[in-house]
Amino acid sequence: MSGAKTKRVLSLSTLFPNSAQPRFGIFVAKSLEALAKSTHWEPTVINPIGLPPLAFGRYKMLAEAAQDGHNFGVDVHRPTFRLIPKFGGRLNPALIAKAVLPLARRLHSETPFDLVDAQFFYPDGPAAMTIAEDLGLPFSVKARGADIHYWGSRPYGRKALLETASHATGVLAVCEALAEDMALLGMNRETITVHYTGLDRDLFRPLDHIGLRARLADTFGVPLVSDDLLLATVGALVERKGQAYVIKALSDLPKGRLLLIGKGADESSLRALAKDVGVAERVHFLGSLDPSMLPPILSASDAMVLPSASEGLANAWIEALACGTPIVITDAGGAREVVTSPDAGVIVARTCRAVREGIELVTAQPRKPERIAETVDRFSWDANGEALAAYYDGLV
């Protein structure tokens, strides 16, 4: 840990891991962990958890996860707020602010904060704006991708985004491309600072291929053979991530085998699609995995394929490259800020044919994993935390 903590930030984040969703918002947790570990800023997290009037199914698990704790080196408070699934989007900022304000006031009275921070533009941003105004503090808000593209396409969402940006002391974006999208939405580009994601460099690194595939076969029960064209796709199983394009492309790649890492609402439809196109025996659903399981999968794969409709700057891109695995991705978000050389992979159109051709292109001439990993040398959580501290310093 660095020297004495001289500044305190209250970070509001609906994206943050909990016992029911241990990978949810892991990138937020890692960034704030780095801030706490390596800088003079001390973050305190409020992670509001939305629950409907009747909490059953996955919401029952979330209700049980709404427990305060000390996670990732920071104090985390998990108050709940009333949620109306599918229909309550425009109400969430006010409901979050109402639920959080008493806690924020108490924490601020006990040990004053210097800054309020929102880790997601909507609904976190408008709620943080209300809290900061009540506490008489400056506030910052960060855009990550879906918060801008999804909510910005709705009139009430766009209005809330623009109002939040205009009142914020500082605004962050995860990549230059997202900052430009925010400007097109109506935000002042000159007030937006780009803050790239980080990377656990001790965890995500090229691993020796010898024995990796046999290890994966034993661990996951996947019938891998040495000449399989092994593909990985890392991301929530939702339409936006584009797993369907990879599954369809597999029908023209007879040696292809696909490992899908992630959970989501589209799992059943993706399983049905794999069966319909005749590749069910070559598509393997591994679910949500611990981060420690990703480097062996990525290092053993010939390519990581993620044909997203929209992104900010996906951590999955950076983690794959750090493991020495080229990526096949669409021109979404900060893709051109990551695929800066042929060593990194290729950007393709969001069609089955383009995805297949991209896979064939990056796997036709294998590159040295170390050269691929060099393309993301600038990413680390230490650098992310230090950049965030310097940005905060400029706001207070």
C-alpha positions in Angstrom: 0.0 0.0 0.0 1.1 3.5 -0.7 1.6 6.2 2.0 -1.1 7.7 4.2 -4.6 8.1 2.7 -5.3 11.8 2.3 -8.4 11.8 0.1 -11.7 9.8 0.3 -14.1 9.0 -2.5 -17.6 7.6 -2.2 -18.1 5.3 -5.2 -21.6 4.4 -6.2 -21.8 1.3 -8.4 -24.6 -1.0 -9.3 -21.9 -3.1 -11.0 -19.9 -4.8 -8.3 -19.3 -8.5 -7.4 -21.4 -10.1 -4.7 -21.9 -13.7 -3.4 -24.7 -14.3 -5.9 -22.8 -12.8 -8.9 -19.1 -13.1 -8.1 -18.0 -11.9 -11.6 -20.5 -9.1 -12.0 -18.7 -5.8 -12.4 -15.3 -7.4 -11.6 -13.6 -4.7 -13.6 -15.0 -2.0 -11.3 -13.8 -4.0 -8.2 -10.3 -4.4 -9.7 -10.0 -0.7 -10.5 -11.0 0.4 -7.0 -8.8 -2.2 -5.5 -5.9 -0.8 -7.4 -6.9 2.7 -6.3 -6.9 1.7 -2.7 -3.7 -0.3 -2.9 -1.4 2.0 -4.8 -2.6 5.6 -4.3 -3.4 8.2 -1.6 -7.2 7.8 -2.3 -9.4 5.7 0.0 -12.6 4.4 -1.8 -15.7 3.4 0.0 -18.2 1.5 -2.2 -22.0 1.7 -2.1 -23.3 -1.2 -4.3 -27.1 -0.8 -4.5 -29.0 -4.1 -5.2 -32.4 -3.8 -6.9 -35.1 -6.2 -5.7 -38.7 -6.6 -6.9 -41.6 -6.6 -4.4 -41.4 -10.4 -4.4 -37.9 -11.7 -4.5 -37.9 -15.2 -5.9 -35.6 -17.1 -8.2 -32.4 -15.2 -8.9 -33.7 -12.3 -6.9 -33.9 -14.4 -3.8 -30.2 -15.1 -4.2 -29.5 -11.4 -4.7 -31.5 -10.6 -1.6 -29.3 -13.0 0.4 -26.2 -11.3 -1.2 -27.2 -7.8 0.0 -24.7 -7.9 2.9 -22.1 -5.4 3.7 -18.5 -6.5 3.6 -14.8 -5.7 3.0 -14.1 -7.0 -0.5 -11.2 -6.3 -2.9 -9.5 -4.2 -0.2 -12.4 -1.7 0.2 -15.5 -1.4 2.4 -18.6 -2.3 0.5 -22.2 -1.4 1.6 -25.1 -3.1 -0.2 -28.4 -1.4 0.5 -31.4 -2.5 -1.5 -33.8 -0.5 -3.6 -37.2 -1.3 -5.1 -36.9 -2.6 -8.6 -39.6 -3.1 -11.2 -38.1 -5.6 -13.6 -38.2 -4.7 -17.3 -40.4 -1.6 -16.8 -38.6 0.5 -14.0 -35.7 1.8 -16.0 -36.7 5.5 -15.8 -37.4 5.2 -12.1 -34.2 3.5 -10.9 -32.0 6.6 -10.4 -34.5 8.2 -8.0 -35.2 5.0 -6.2 -31.4 4.3 -5.8 -30.8 7.9 -4.5 -33.7 7.5 -2.0 -32.3 4.2 -0.7 -28.7 5.4 -0.6 -29.0 8.9 0.8 -29.4 8.1 4.5 -26.4 5.8 4.3 -24.3 8.3 2.4 -25.1 11.1 4.9 -24.1 8.9 7.8 -20.8 7.8 6.2 -20.0 11.3 5.3 -20.7 12.6 8.8 -18.5 9.9 10.4 -15.5 10.5 8.0 -16.1 13.1 5.3 -15.6 12.4 1.6 -13.9 14.6 -0.9 -15.7 13.3 -4.0 -18.7 11.2 -5.1 -18.1 8.9 -8.0 -20.5 6.9 -10.3 -19.0 3.8 -11.9 -21.7 3.5 -14.5 -23.5 6.3 -16.3 -27.1 5.1 -15.9 -28.7 4.6 -13.4 -25.7 5.3 -11.2 -24.8 8.7 -12.7 -28.1 10.6 -12.0 -28.3 9.0 -8.5 -24.7 10.1 -7.7 -25.6 13.6 -8.9 -28.4 13.8 -6.4 -26.2 12.4 -3.6 -23.3 14.8 -4.4 -25.6 17.7 -4.4 -27.0 16.7 -1.0 -23.6 16.3 0.5 -22.2 19.5 -1.2 -19.5 17.5 -3.0 -18.1 17.4 -6.6 -18.9 14.2 -8.5 -17.5 12.2 -11.4 -19.3 9.7 -13.7 -17.8 7.0 -15.9 -19.2 5.6 -19.2 -18.5 2.0 -20.1 -20.4 1.3 -23.3 -23.9 -0.2 -22.8 -24.8 2.6 -20.4 -24.4 5.1 -23.3 -25.6 3.0 -26.3 -28.6 1.4 -24.6 -29.9 4.3 -22.5 -28.9 7.0 -24.9 -31.2 5.5 -27.5 -34.2 6.2 -25.2 -35.5 9.8 -25.0 -35.7 9.8 -21.2 -32.3 8.0 -20.9 -30.6 10.5 -23.3 -32.1 13.4 -21.3 -30.8 11.9 -18.0 -27.3 11.2 -19.5 -26.9 14.8 -20.8 -28.2 16.3 -17.5 -25.7 14.2 -15.5 -22.8 15.0 -17.8 -23.6 18.8 -17.7 -23.6 18.8 -13.9 -20.6 16.5 -13.3 -17.3 17.9 -12.3 -15.6 15.2 -14.4 -16.6 12.6 -17.0 -14.7 9.4 -17.9 -15.0 7.0 -20.8 -13.3 3.7 -21.3 -12.0 4.5 -24.8 -11.7 7.2 -27.4 -14.4 5.7 -29.5 -16.9 5.8 -26.7 -16.0 9.4 -25.9 -16.8 10.3 -29.5 -20.2 8.5 -29.3 -20.9 10.5 -26.1 -20.1 13.7 -28.0 -22.5 12.7 -30.8 -25.1 12.3 -28.1 -24.6 15.9 -27.1 -21.9 15.8 -24.4 -19.0 18.2 -24.4 -16.1 16.1 -25.8 -13.5 18.5 -24.2 -14.7 17.5 -20.7 -14.4 13.7 -21.2 -11.2 12.0 -20.1 -10.3 8.5 -21.4 -9.5 6.0 -18.7 -8.5 2.6 -20.1 -9.2 -0.7 -18.3 -6.6 -2.6 -16.4 -5.2 -6.1 -16.5 -3.9 -8.6 -13.9 -0.6 -9.2 -15.5 0.4 -11.9 -13.1 -2.7 -13.9 -14.0 -3.2 -13.2 -17.7 0.0 -14.2 -19.6 0.9 -16.8 -22.2 1.0 -20.3 -20.8 2.9 -23.2 -22.4 0.5 -25.1 -24.8 2.0 -28.5 -23.9 -0.6 -30.4 -21.9 -3.1 -27.5 -21.7 -5.7 -29.1 -24.0 -5.5 -32.4 -22.1 -6.0 -30.5 -18.9 -9.0 -28.7 -20.3 -10.4 -31.9 -21.6 -10.2 -33.5 -18.2 -11.5 -30.4 -16.3 -14.5 -29.7 -18.5 -15.2 -33.1 -20.1 -14.5 -31.6 -23.6 -13.3 -34.2 -26.2 -10.3 -32.1 -27.4 -7.8 -33.5 -29.9 -4.5 -32.0 -30.9 -5.6 -30.7 -34.4 -8.9 -29.1 -33.2 -9.3 -25.5 -34.2 -10.1 -24.3 -30.7 -12.1 -21.1 -30.4 -13.2 -19.3 -27.2 -15.9 -16.7 -26.7 -15.9 -14.8 -23.4 -19.0 -12.8 -22.6 -22.5 -12.8 -21.3 -24.8 -15.0 -23.3 -26.9 -12.1 -24.7 -27.6 -11.2 -28.3 -25.4 -8.1 -28.2 -22.3 -10.3 -27.8 -22.9 -12.2 -31.0 -22.3 -15.8 -30.0 -24.8 -16.9 -32.6 -22.5 -15.7 -35.4 -19.7 -17.9 -34.1 -21.9 -20.9 -33.8 -23.2 -20.5 -37.4 -19.6 -20.0 -38.6 -18.6 -23.2 -37.0 -20.7 -25.2 -39.5 -18.1 -24.2 -42.2 -15.2 -25.0 -39.9 -15.2 -28.8 -39.7 -12.2 -28.9 -37.2 -13.6 -26.0 -35.2 -14.6 -26.5 -31.5 -16.1 -23.6 -29.5 -15.9 -22.9 -25.8 -18.5 -20.4 -24.6 -17.6 -18.8 -21.2 -20.4 -16.9 -19.6 -24.0 -17.1 -18.6 -27.1 -15.2 -19.8 -30.7 -15.2 -21.0 -29.8 -16.5 -24.5 -28.3 -19.9 -23.4 -31.3 -22.0 -24.4 -31.7 -20.3 -27.8 -27.9 -20.7 -28.5 -28.1 -24.4 -27.6 -31.0 -24.8 -29.9 -29.1 -23.0 -32.7 -26.1 -25.2 -32.3 -28.4 -28.2 -32.7 -30.2 -26.7 -35.7 -26.9 -26.1 -37.6 -25.5 -29.5 -36.7 -22.6 -28.4 -34.4 -24.1 -29.1 -31.0 -21.3 -31.7 -30.2 -18.7 -29.0 -31.0 -20.1 -26.2 -28.9 -19.5 -26.4 -25.2 -21.2 -24.1 -22.6 -18.7 -23.7 -19.7 -20.8 -21.2 -17.7 -19.3 -18.3 -15.6 -15.8 -19.2 -14.5 -13.4 -18.0 -11.9 -10.8 -15.6 -13.4 -8.0 -18.2 -12.7 -9.6 -20.6 -15.1 -9.5 -18.2 -18.1 -5.7 -18.1 -18.8 -5.5 -21.8 -19.5 -8.5 -21.7 -21.8 -7.3 -18.6 -23.6 -3.7 -19.8 -23.9 -4.9 -23.1 -25.4 -7.2 -21.5 -27.9 -6.3 -20.6 -31.4 -8.5 -17.4 -31.3 -10.9 -15.5 -29.0 -14.0 -14.6 -31.1 -16.4 -11.9 -29.9 -18.6 -10.3 -32.7 -20.3 -7.7 -30.4 -22.9 -5.3 -31.7 -21.6 -2.7 -29.2 -18.9 -2.4 -26.6 -16.9 0.1 -24.7 -13.5 -1.6 -24.4 -14.0 -5.2 -23.5 -11.8 -6.7 -20.9 -12.1 -10.0 -22.7 -10.2 -8.5 -25.6 -7.3 -7.4 -23.4 -7.2 -10.6 -21.4 -7.1 -12.8 -24.5 -4.3 -10.9 -26.1 -2.3 -10.9 -22.8 -2.5 -14.7 -23.0 -1.0 -14.6 -26.5 -4.3 -15.4 -28.2 -5.3 -13.3 -31.3 -8.9 -11.9 -31.4 -11.6 -11.8 -34.0 -13.9 -8.9 -33.2 -16.3 -6.5 -34.8 -15.7 -2.7 -35.2 -17.4 -1.9 -31.9 -16.3 0.6 -29.3 -12.6 0.8 -28.8 -11.8 -2.1 -31.2 -9.4 0.0 -33.3 -7.6 1.1 -30.1 -6.8 -2.5 -29.3 -6.3 -4.2 -32.7 -3.4 -1.9 -33.7 -1.4 -4.5 -35.6 -1.9 -7.8 -37.4 -0.4 -9.5 -34.4 -3.4 -8.6 -32.3 -5.9 -10.1 -34.7 -8.6 -8.8 -37.1 -11.7 -6.6 -37.1 -14.5 -8.1 -39.2 -18.1 -7.3 -40.2 -20.9 -8.7 -38.1 -21.8 -11.5 -40.4 -21.3 -15.3 -40.3 -19.2 -15.2 -43.4 -16.9 -12.4 -42.1 -16.5 -14.1 -38.7 -15.5 -17.4 -40.4 -13.1 -15.6 -42.7 -11.6 -13.7 -39.8 -11.0 -16.9 -37.9 -9.4 -18.5 -40.9 -7.2 -15.4 -41.4 -5.8 -15.2 -37.9 -5.3 -19.0 -37.5 -3.7 -19.6 -41.0 -0.3 -18.2 -39.8 0.1 -18.7 -36.1 2.0 -15.9 -34.3 4.3 -16.2 -31.3 2.2 -15.7 -28.2 4.8 -13.3 -26.8 4.4 -11.0 -29.7 0.6 -11.0 -29.4 0.9 -10.3 -25.6 3.2 -7.3 -26.4 0.2 -5.5 -28.1 -1.4 -4.9 -24.6 1.8 -4.0 -22.7 0.2 -0.6 -21.7 -2.6 -2.2 -19.7 -2.3 -3.0 -16.0 -4.4 -2.4 -12.9 -1.6 -0.4 -11.3 -1.6 2.0 -14.2 -5.4 2.1 -14.1 -5.4 3.0 -10.4 -2.7 5.6 -10.7 -4.5 7.3 -13.7 -7.8 7.3 -11.7 -6.1 8.9 -8.7 -4.5 11.6 -10.9 -7.9 12.3 -12.5 -9.6 12.6 -9.1 -6.9 14.9 -7.9 -7.9 17.3 -10.7 -11.5 17.4 -9.5 -11.0 18.4 -5.8 
